[in-house]
Amino acid sequence: MKQVITAKLRLDLTPEQKDSVRQVTLAYRDALNYTSQVAFNDNKLSQAAKLQKLVYRDIRSAFKLPAQMACNVPRQVAATYKTQWTKFKQNQQARKQGRTKKRYKGLDKPQKFVSRTCTLNYQRDYSFKTEQRVSFVTLSGRIVVGYSGYNRHLQLINNGAKIGAAKISYNRSNKTYYLLVSLEIELPQIAPETVTKVYGVDVGQRYLAVNAGIDSSSQFFSGKEIRHKANRYYKARKSLQRKGTRSAKRRLVALSGRERRFIADINHQISKKITQPNSLIGLENLTHIRERTKSKSGNKASKKQKKANRNKAKWSFAELHSLIDYKAVINSSLAVKVPAHYTSQCCPKCGYVSKENRPNKGLTFHCKCCGYKLHADLVGARNIALRTLLIRQDWMSTGSLSASPNVSDSEAKAKNLQRFLELRWSPDTSSDRAR
């Protein structure tokens, strides 16, 4: 089994080297914007090979980029426009189905690249040297610089991990350049017999994550204080944007990305605590979750609803899922997706499904059939854990495991969902049995 991770290395640059890196990253950014304009003028071109033929010579002559970088620029721009076309087609389909009235505006103007960054190919644009040094190209030739980073990542680089492409990234807050290196590591195959623990993870806003084990263990990660801090960032940004002075704009630059990094840091902390060795972790399949949980927006929405919509939109649950996924693999565990249907409405004790089981979408789950009472998010996590347990049993019987068992056929989906709804939670539920 292979897993790709990114090692973040801090570059120890002299003033002269820092100026060289600054020049090449700015030239690369200017080349991206030039190529983006060419692609936009050519009917938002997203074919890398065709775009490279149009701009390669101009990039080499006007921006003085090395040959490999001049090839990377049109590939990156083409990939960006391909993503925009995908979003445009998804928007058209959603409008036809009546799921939204908004028109996608991502292709109305050329894609703009702002970040001071640069893509490097291993053994061509950069390579590692002895004594914890790295060599890479600039506009004025190659430079060799020292670097530092997370000890585990440094060990992987020195001990045979497969090294891929890298990016030079600039942090404006501390005026530091970093090298983000892609590493592919080989992991041992995981057998179902080695998976001794099964968990289900329910994500939300009041509690960012609730982790429930089949052994009745649970973990709650409250979002109250975290959401309050994120709202402070939002209010500060809104106030500065309204002010519009030069000092306010300087402050906005200092604040830019801080909220995103704060959210990423919290997701890292949560995922680290959830991923235990030798575990099978169930995650909700949140595809199209925004359409399934529609709420009022715009002028029709109240102030409270607008705030709830903002909180829902800005927290990256997909990022949390991806962090749990890759950290699970590193810890000899696996994460799988299970259907999210009715996980918050189904009673894990008797199987009764109703919206009334969760009055006013509050934090108390009260089954109208059997009277079972529990924290609503814990109920959701337990239902996910039961579905994950069933997937583990199928894995042991068939010998194959799908990381996303939700199939495309509607009849198969219904049959699969019916199996999940027949599961029951009891105090003696174990990793070998679900009644």
C-alpha positions as CSV (number, residue, x, y, z in Angstrom):
1,M,0.0,0.0,0.0
2,K,1.3,3.5,-0.9
3,Q,0.6,6.8,0.7
4,V,1.5,10.2,-0.5
5,I,2.4,12.9,2.1
6,T,3.8,16.4,1.8
7,A,7.0,17.4,3.7
8,K,7.3,21.1,4.6
9,L,10.9,22.2,4.7
10,R,12.0,25.6,5.8
11,L,14.7,27.0,3.5
12,D,17.7,28.7,5.3
13,L,18.5,31.4,2.7
14,T,21.1,34.1,2.7
15,P,20.0,37.6,1.6
16,E,21.5,37.0,-1.9
17,Q,19.8,33.6,-2.2
18,K,16.5,35.0,-0.9
19,D,16.6,37.6,-3.7
20,S,17.2,34.9,-6.3
21,V,14.3,32.8,-5.0
22,R,12.1,35.9,-5.0
23,Q,13.0,36.7,-8.6
24,V,12.2,33.2,-9.9
25,T,8.9,32.9,-8.0
26,L,7.7,36.3,-9.2
27,A,8.7,35.4,-12.8
28,Y,6.8,32.1,-12.5
29,R,3.7,33.9,-11.2
30,D,3.9,36.4,-14.0
31,A,4.2,33.6,-16.5
32,L,1.1,31.9,-15.0
33,N,-0.9,35.0,-15.4
34,Y,0.3,35.6,-19.0
35,T,-0.6,32.0,-19.9
36,S,-3.9,32.3,-18.2
37,Q,-4.8,35.3,-20.4
38,V,-3.8,33.3,-23.5
39,A,-5.9,30.4,-22.4
40,F,-8.9,32.6,-21.7
41,N,-8.6,34.3,-25.1
42,D,-8.6,30.9,-26.7
43,N,-12.0,29.9,-25.5
44,K,-10.8,29.1,-21.9
45,L,-8.4,26.4,-23.3
46,S,-7.8,23.5,-20.9
47,Q,-5.6,21.2,-23.0
48,A,-2.1,21.4,-21.6
49,A,-0.3,20.2,-24.8
50,K,-2.0,22.7,-27.1
51,L,-1.5,25.5,-24.6
52,Q,2.2,24.7,-24.2
53,K,2.7,25.1,-28.0
54,L,1.1,28.6,-27.8
55,V,3.1,30.0,-24.9
56,Y,6.4,28.0,-24.5
57,R,8.6,30.2,-26.6
58,D,7.2,33.4,-25.1
59,I,7.6,32.1,-21.5
60,R,11.3,31.3,-22.3
61,S,12.1,34.6,-23.9
62,A,9.9,37.0,-21.8
63,F,10.2,35.5,-18.3
64,K,13.6,33.7,-18.7
65,L,12.3,30.6,-17.0
66,P,14.3,27.3,-17.3
67,A,12.9,24.8,-19.8
68,Q,11.2,22.5,-17.3
69,M,9.5,25.4,-15.5
70,A,8.3,26.7,-18.9
71,C,6.6,23.3,-19.4
72,N,5.1,23.3,-15.9
73,V,3.4,26.7,-16.3
74,P,0.9,25.7,-19.1
75,R,0.2,22.4,-17.3
76,Q,-0.7,24.2,-14.1
77,V,-2.9,26.7,-16.0
78,A,-4.6,24.0,-18.1
79,A,-5.4,22.0,-14.9
80,T,-6.9,25.2,-13.3
81,Y,-9.2,25.8,-16.3
82,K,-10.1,22.1,-16.5
83,T,-11.3,22.4,-12.8
84,Q,-13.3,25.5,-13.7
85,W,-15.0,23.8,-16.6
86,T,-15.9,20.9,-14.3
87,K,-17.5,23.3,-11.9
88,F,-19.3,25.0,-14.8
89,K,-20.8,21.8,-16.0
90,Q,-21.8,20.8,-12.5
91,N,-23.5,24.1,-12.1
92,Q,-25.4,23.7,-15.4
93,Q,-26.6,20.3,-14.3
94,A,-27.7,21.6,-10.9
95,R,-29.6,24.5,-12.6
96,K,-31.4,22.0,-14.8
97,Q,-32.4,19.9,-11.8
98,G,-33.6,23.0,-10.0
99,R,-31.1,22.6,-7.1
100,T,-29.8,26.2,-7.6
101,K,-30.6,29.3,-9.6
102,K,-27.1,30.8,-9.4
103,R,-24.9,30.9,-12.5
104,Y,-21.3,29.9,-12.1
105,K,-19.1,32.9,-12.8
106,G,-15.7,31.3,-12.5
107,L,-15.1,31.5,-16.3
108,D,-16.2,35.1,-16.8
109,K,-12.7,36.4,-16.5
110,P,-9.1,35.0,-16.7
111,Q,-7.9,33.0,-13.7
112,K,-5.6,35.1,-11.6
113,F,-2.6,33.7,-9.8
114,V,-1.5,35.7,-6.8
115,S,0.7,33.4,-4.6
116,R,4.4,33.7,-4.9
117,T,5.1,30.1,-5.8
118,C,7.0,27.8,-8.2
119,T,6.7,24.2,-9.2
120,L,9.9,22.1,-9.4
121,N,10.5,18.6,-10.9
122,Y,12.8,16.2,-8.9
123,Q,16.2,15.6,-10.4
124,R,15.6,18.3,-13.0
125,D,14.8,21.5,-11.2
126,Y,15.9,20.4,-7.7
127,S,17.7,17.6,-5.9
128,F,18.8,16.8,-2.4
129,K,22.5,17.0,-1.3
130,T,24.3,15.7,1.7
131,E,24.4,17.4,5.1
132,Q,20.7,18.4,4.9
133,R,21.0,20.6,1.9
134,V,18.9,21.0,-1.3
135,S,19.9,22.4,-4.7
136,F,17.4,24.0,-7.1
137,V,17.3,26.3,-10.1
138,T,16.8,30.1,-10.2
139,L,17.0,32.6,-13.0
140,S,20.6,33.2,-12.2
141,G,21.6,29.5,-11.9
142,R,21.5,26.8,-9.3
143,I,21.8,27.5,-5.6
144,V,22.5,25.1,-2.7
145,V,20.7,25.9,0.6
146,G,20.2,24.3,3.9
147,Y,16.8,23.3,5.2
148,S,15.0,22.1,8.4
149,G,11.7,20.4,9.1
150,Y,9.8,17.8,10.9
151,N,12.1,15.0,12.1
152,R,9.9,12.2,10.7
153,H,9.8,13.9,7.3
154,L,13.6,14.3,7.3
155,Q,14.1,10.6,8.1
156,L,11.8,9.7,5.2
157,I,13.8,11.8,2.8
158,N,17.1,10.3,3.9
159,N,15.8,6.7,4.1
160,G,14.5,6.0,0.7
161,A,11.0,7.5,0.4
162,K,10.0,8.1,-3.3
163,I,10.5,11.8,-3.9
164,G,8.2,13.6,-6.3
165,A,7.6,17.2,-7.5
166,A,8.0,20.1,-5.1
167,K,6.7,23.6,-4.7
168,I,8.4,26.7,-3.4
169,S,5.9,28.5,-1.1
170,Y,6.3,32.0,0.5
171,N,4.8,32.9,3.9
172,R,4.2,36.6,3.9
173,S,3.6,36.8,7.7
174,N,7.1,35.7,8.6
175,K,8.7,36.4,5.2
176,T,10.0,32.9,4.9
177,Y,10.3,30.5,1.9
178,Y,9.4,26.8,2.3
179,L,9.9,23.8,0.0
180,L,6.8,21.5,-0.1
181,V,8.0,18.1,-1.2
182,S,5.8,15.2,-2.3
183,L,6.8,11.9,-0.7
184,E,5.4,8.5,-1.5
185,I,5.9,6.0,1.2
186,E,5.3,2.2,1.1
187,L,3.1,0.8,3.8
188,P,2.5,-2.8,4.8
189,Q,-0.8,-4.4,3.7
190,I,-3.6,-4.3,6.3
191,A,-5.4,-7.6,6.9
192,P,-8.9,-7.6,8.4
193,E,-7.7,-9.8,11.2
194,T,-5.4,-7.0,12.4
195,V,-8.2,-4.5,12.7
196,T,-9.3,-4.8,16.3
197,K,-11.2,-1.6,16.7
198,V,-14.1,-0.1,14.8
199,Y,-15.2,3.6,15.1
200,G,-17.7,5.9,13.6
201,V,-17.1,9.7,13.2
202,D,-20.0,12.2,13.0
203,V,-19.1,15.7,12.0
204,G,-21.1,18.9,12.6
205,Q,-21.0,22.5,13.8
206,R,-21.8,22.5,17.5
207,Y,-19.5,19.5,17.8
208,L,-16.9,19.4,15.0
209,A,-16.5,15.7,15.4
210,V,-17.9,12.9,17.7
211,N,-16.0,9.6,17.6
212,A,-17.9,6.5,18.8
213,G,-16.4,3.1,19.2
214,I,-18.2,-0.3,19.1
215,D,-17.0,-0.8,22.7
216,S,-19.2,2.1,23.8
217,S,-16.3,4.5,24.0
218,S,-16.7,8.1,22.7
219,Q,-14.9,11.3,22.1
220,F,-16.4,14.8,21.7
221,F,-14.7,17.7,20.0
222,S,-16.7,20.8,20.8
223,G,-16.8,23.6,18.3
224,K,-18.1,26.4,20.6
225,E,-14.8,28.1,21.4
226,I,-13.3,27.4,18.0
227,R,-16.3,28.7,16.2
228,H,-16.2,31.9,18.4
229,K,-12.6,32.5,17.4
230,A,-13.3,31.9,13.7
231,N,-16.2,34.4,13.9
232,R,-13.7,37.0,15.4
233,Y,-11.6,36.6,12.3
234,Y,-14.6,37.1,10.1
235,K,-15.7,40.3,12.0
236,A,-12.2,41.7,12.0
237,R,-11.9,41.1,8.2
238,K,-15.3,42.6,7.5
239,S,-14.5,45.7,9.6
240,L,-11.2,46.3,7.8
241,Q,-12.7,45.8,4.4
242,R,-15.4,48.4,5.3
243,K,-12.8,50.8,6.5
244,G,-10.7,50.6,3.3
245,T,-7.8,52.7,4.4
246,R,-4.1,51.9,3.6
247,S,-3.4,50.8,7.2
248,A,-6.6,48.6,7.1
249,K,-5.4,47.0,3.8
250,R,-2.0,46.3,5.4
251,R,-3.7,44.7,8.3
252,L,-5.9,42.6,5.9
253,V,-2.7,41.3,4.3
254,A,-1.4,40.3,7.7
255,L,-4.7,38.5,8.5
256,S,-5.0,36.8,5.2
257,G,-4.9,33.1,5.5
258,R,-4.8,33.1,9.3
259,E,-8.4,31.8,9.6
260,R,-7.7,29.1,7.0
261,R,-4.5,28.0,8.8
262,F,-6.4,28.1,12.2
263,I,-9.1,25.7,10.8
264,A,-6.4,23.4,9.3
265,D,-4.6,23.3,12.6
266,I,-7.8,22.3,14.5
267,N,-8.6,19.6,11.9
268,H,-5.0,18.2,12.3
269,Q,-5.4,18.1,16.1
270,I,-8.8,16.3,15.8
271,S,-7.7,13.8,13.2
272,K,-4.6,13.0,15.2
273,K,-6.7,12.1,18.3
274,I,-9.2,10.0,16.3
275,T,-6.8,7.9,14.3
276,Q,-5.8,5.0,16.6
277,P,-3.6,2.0,15.5
278,N,-5.3,-1.1,14.0
279,S,-8.7,0.6,13.5
280,L,-11.4,0.8,10.9
281,I,-12.8,4.3,10.9
282,G,-16.2,5.0,9.3
283,L,-16.8,8.5,7.8
284,E,-20.0,9.9,6.4
285,N,-20.2,10.2,2.6
286,L,-20.8,14.0,2.5
287,T,-21.1,14.3,-1.3
288,H,-23.8,16.9,-2.2
289,I,-24.4,17.5,1.5
290,R,-25.1,21.2,0.9
291,E,-27.9,20.4,-1.5
292,R,-29.3,17.8,1.0
293,T,-29.3,20.3,3.9
294,K,-30.7,23.4,2.1
295,S,-31.6,26.3,4.3
296,K,-32.8,29.8,3.6
297,S,-30.2,32.3,2.2
298,G,-30.1,35.8,0.8
299,N,-32.8,38.3,1.8
300,K,-35.1,35.4,2.9
301,A,-32.7,34.3,5.6
302,S,-32.8,35.8,9.1
303,K,-29.6,37.0,10.8
304,K,-29.3,33.8,12.7
305,Q,-29.7,31.7,9.6
306,K,-27.1,33.7,7.7
307,K,-24.6,33.2,10.6
308,A,-25.4,29.4,10.6
309,N,-24.9,29.3,6.8
310,R,-21.6,31.1,7.1
311,N,-20.4,28.7,9.8
312,K,-21.4,25.7,7.7
313,A,-19.7,27.0,4.6
314,K,-16.4,28.0,6.0
315,W,-15.5,24.9,8.1
316,S,-13.8,22.3,5.9
317,F,-15.2,18.9,6.9
318,A,-13.8,17.4,3.6
319,E,-10.3,18.5,4.8
320,L,-10.9,16.8,8.2
321,H,-12.0,13.6,6.4
322,S,-8.8,13.6,4.2
323,L,-6.6,14.2,7.2
324,I,-8.2,11.2,9.1
325,D,-7.8,9.1,5.9
326,Y,-4.1,9.6,5.5
327,K,-3.2,9.5,9.2
328,A,-5.2,6.3,9.5
329,V,-3.1,4.6,6.9
330,I,0.2,5.8,8.5
331,N,-1.1,4.3,11.8
332,S,-1.8,0.8,10.2
333,S,-5.5,1.7,10.1
334,L,-8.1,2.4,7.4
335,A,-10.9,4.9,6.8
336,V,-14.0,4.0,4.8
337,K,-17.0,6.0,3.6
338,V,-20.5,5.0,4.6
339,P,-23.8,6.4,3.4
340,A,-24.9,9.3,5.5
341,H,-28.7,8.8,5.0
342,Y,-30.7,8.8,8.3
343,T,-27.7,8.5,10.6
344,S,-29.2,11.4,12.7
345,Q,-32.8,10.1,12.5
346,C,-32.5,6.4,13.0
347,C,-32.7,4.9,16.5
348,P,-29.7,2.6,16.9
349,K,-31.6,0.5,19.5
350,C,-34.9,-0.3,17.7
351,G,-34.3,1.0,14.1
352,Y,-37.2,3.4,14.1
353,V,-36.5,6.3,11.6
354,S,-38.2,9.7,12.0
355,K,-37.3,13.4,11.9
356,E,-39.3,13.7,15.1
357,N,-36.7,11.6,16.9
358,R,-34.6,14.8,17.0
359,P,-37.0,17.6,18.0
360,N,-36.0,21.0,16.5
361,K,-32.7,19.4,15.3
362,G,-31.4,19.8,18.9
363,L,-28.7,18.0,20.8
364,T,-31.1,15.4,22.3
365,F,-32.2,12.3,20.5
366,H,-35.5,10.8,21.8
367,C,-36.9,7.9,19.9
368,K,-40.7,8.1,19.5
369,C,-41.0,4.3,19.3
370,C,-38.9,2.9,22.2
371,G,-38.1,6.0,24.2
372,Y,-34.3,5.7,23.8
373,K,-32.5,8.9,24.8
374,L,-29.0,10.0,24.0
375,H,-26.9,12.9,22.7
376,A,-27.9,13.3,19.1
377,D,-24.4,13.5,17.6
378,L,-23.4,10.4,19.6
379,V,-26.4,8.6,18.0
380,G,-25.1,9.6,14.6
381,A,-21.6,8.4,15.4
382,R,-22.9,5.1,16.7
383,N,-25.0,4.5,13.5
384,I,-21.9,5.2,11.4
385,A,-19.9,2.8,13.6
386,L,-22.5,0.1,13.1
387,R,-22.4,0.5,9.3
388,T,-18.6,0.4,9.5
389,L,-18.8,-2.8,11.5
390,L,-21.0,-4.4,8.7
391,I,-18.4,-3.3,6.1
392,R,-15.7,-5.0,8.2
393,Q,-17.7,-8.2,8.3
394,D,-18.1,-8.1,4.5
395,W,-14.4,-7.5,4.2
396,M,-13.6,-10.6,6.3
397,S,-16.0,-12.8,4.4
398,T,-15.0,-11.6,0.9
399,G,-11.4,-10.6,1.4
400,S,-11.9,-7.3,-0.4
401,L,-12.6,-3.8,1.0
402,S,-13.9,-0.8,-0.8
403,A,-12.9,2.6,0.7
404,S,-16.2,4.0,-0.7
405,P,-18.8,1.1,-0.7
406,N,-21.7,3.3,-1.9
407,V,-22.5,2.1,-5.4
408,S,-24.0,3.9,-8.3
409,D,-27.0,1.7,-9.1
410,S,-30.1,2.9,-7.3
411,E,-31.5,-0.6,-6.6
412,A,-28.2,-1.6,-5.1
413,K,-28.1,1.6,-3.1
414,A,-31.5,0.9,-1.6
415,K,-30.6,-2.7,-0.8
416,N,-27.4,-1.5,0.9
417,L,-29.2,1.1,2.9
418,Q,-31.8,-1.4,4.0
419,R,-29.0,-3.6,5.4
420,F,-27.7,-0.6,7.4
421,L,-31.2,0.2,8.8
422,E,-31.5,-3.4,10.1
423,L,-28.5,-2.9,12.4
424,R,-29.1,-2.6,16.2
425,W,-27.0,-1.3,19.0
426,S,-26.7,-3.2,22.2
427,P,-24.3,-3.0,25.2
428,D,-22.6,-6.3,24.2
429,T,-22.0,-5.2,20.6
430,S,-18.5,-6.2,19.7
431,S,-16.2,-6.0,16.7
432,D,-17.3,-9.5,15.7
433,R,-21.1,-9.2,15.8
434,A,-23.9,-6.7,15.0
435,R,-27.4,-7.8,15.7
